[in-house]
Amino acid sequence: MRRATGGIRLPRHPRRLDHAECLAVVSAATALSAATGLRWAVAKEMPDRGLPDLSEGLARARREGQVFLLPPGSRSWLGLRYAHADTGYPLALMVVWSYGASRTPADRARPGDYVEVAMWHLRLLSPPHTHRMLEHVEAALVRHRSAARTAADESP
């Protein structure tokens, strides 16, 4: 049975984003949503899905003018703690969006480096006083990407 972290080994005490850092993440996701016309919500019940499936669902929802639904478990994908518990959802949305944005039309099966895309958006959309948190978010994203690649390599 898979753990909520997707098999990622977490440090004993995961990094906790404080109030200002949580607001920066929420603001960045809000700006991204507004700039791209993206409407999203967290599903009450939904099985966990992989980034490729969620990325396709996000693209479909945007094309069809529908609300994109994140799975409830996405809040804990990165293994971070938050001063505001629901901050994990906007961060997960940015991961899904960045995954889709980093894919190339010529090779849809192989994602580009969505970590770099997500970090670029966070740096661009976050106020300077919150940038110290970005190294912890980036490390969590790298762990998440590594675990996803390992899981993909192990699947038949």
Buried (B, 14 or more C-beta within 10 A) or exposed (E): EEEEBBBBEBEEEBBEBEEEBBBBBBBBBEBBBEEEEBEBEBEEEEEBBEBBEBBBBBBEBBEEEEEBBBBBBBBBBBBBEBEBEEBBBBBBBBBBBBBBBBBEEEEEEEBBBBBEBBBEBBBEBBEEEBEEBBEBBBBBBEBBBEBBEEEEEEEE
